[in-house]
Amino acid sequence: MNDKQTGELAWIDLTVGNAIEVKDFYQQVIGWQAEAVDMGEYNDYSMNHAETNEPVTGICHARGVNADLPASWLPYFLVADIELAAKQVVAQGGELLTEIKSMGGEDRYVVIKDPAGAACALYYKK
């Protein structure tokens, strides 16, 4: 993600109730290789490129920090200031679906809904 710029797609996750079965589906259909990500009492999955082993996407259980996320592919777009971006969402007629959350240390994100009802996440990388 270090080579990404503000406004670019930083990541995409799929949050579902049955992440184990769904990750198996994508392994067979697309060829991604699953790598378990320890979430404490369960694993989510980094789906890696079959040849480079670089992370491509995540498939997550709708549990823990993901319990309130919509069951769909969720793109994460980079922003320069997460607090300002969240304020602009509301000011421009959108909705915050989650509070601003931490990810992996100092990175932060918030899941939003735009005025048309489409969900995405805004992501700040420290």
Secondary structure as UniProt FT lines:
FT   TURN            2..3
FT   TURN            6..7
FT   STRAND          9..16
FT   HELIX           19..29
FT   STRAND          33..38
FT   STRAND          43..48
FT   TURN            50..52
FT   STRAND          55..61
FT   HELIX           64..66
FT   TURN            67..68
FT   STRAND          73..78
FT   HELIX           82..91
FT   TURN            92..93
FT   STRAND          95..96
FT   STRAND          101..103
FT   TURN            104..106
FT   STRAND          107..113
FT   TURN            115..116
FT   STRAND          119..124
//
